[in-house]
Amino acid sequence: EKGGFDHFMLKEIHEQPKAYRDTMRGRLSDDGRSVALSELNITPEQLRGINRVHIVACGTAMHAGLVGKTVIEQLARIPVETDVASEYRYRSPIITPDTLVIVVSQSGETADTLAALREAKRCGARVLAITNVVGSSVAREADDVIITLAGPEIAVASTKAYTSQLIAFYLFGLHLAQTRGTQDEAFVANVLAAMQALPEQVEKILAQAETIKGIAESISHHRSLFFIGRGIDYAVALEGSLKLKEISYIHSEAYAAGELKHGTLALIEEGVPVIALLTQEELYEKTISNIKETKARGAHVFGIYNEGHEAEVAKSVDRQFAIPRTLPLLTPALSVIPLQLLSYYASLALGHDVDKPRNLAKSVTVE
Ligand code: F6R
């Protein structure tokens, strides 16, 4: 049942190229140059009338929503807020009829997410669900549904569901952009072409799992570490940190790279591992200078960056891992893969139950 892998988590990490292809399949026009999300009931006119978007979810799904925020804001220029479902419900969010609420849930049964969906509907918003389970409560109660086609996810730590949610956000962001005319045809076609290259690029990363394994073994002896990044890299840093805590029980914190010097830098001392994401080229120099701040205090830095920057990165980090080149908005679909492998191999090195970490359940149906 584990298809030759030692754990479901590793199997599911390796299923990501297929999950990307399956989630994209049938959702592009015949010539592959535009998005065709024919499952949506929401009309083009209604899509044009949306003035704000709220993305609501828990845990890893919320982290996909943080990437989704950047995707929708950049592609469709609509203001987006992403919130944790257990907070959203209780802060009397400003929901108007021109608000689109997007709930994201692998299982479609998470209690807080479902309650947020109901609250949004009660306030008159339209709800779009991104879920992996057809017929789940979230799928049944939402006005529109985009099913991620990740296939069943068994490991408690979510991997392929998260990346499929990213694909769903890219497709929906492009769909909004096409409909609202915020991006031209050539732009959309270019993003879709880059998306279609992602599965093979993920394969390339997976083929280098041994490199990540070595790094995982070296961090597994540490009690605490940091993940840093800017922009969309920060969203991925949060997911990398959650994954590591969840299955390896090593404490870590994700920080917006520029925010370190406002307090957290005090915790960086000799030998503390810092995992730095450097995929956004326009923010590159800024992040490098934050890396230098940590190195000056003895941090041991592991950099994840775009292929082609080896020479510059080598000067500032101790160990490095290059991801294949893609568009800046699409890098999370690649950069999260080494982080998933890092937590898997760290958990393995420490002898923990990778697929069933302590204190956690796959589907959280209590509030
Ligand atoms: C972490 C993880 C959890 C879930 C969260 C929401 O790896 O799996 O953080 O993402 O419990 O679950 P769903 O997506 O089923 O609503």
Boltz pocket constraint, residues with backbone or C-beta under 6 A from the ligand:
constraints:
  - pocket:
      binder: B
      contacts: [[A, 58], [A, 59], [A, 60], [A, 61], [A, 62], [A, 104], [A, 105], [A, 106], [A, 107], [A, 108], [A, 109], [A, 110], [A, 113], [A, 156], [A, 157], [A, 158], [A, 159], [A, 243], [A, 246], [A, 361], [A, 362], [A, 363], [A, 364]]
      max_distance: 6.0
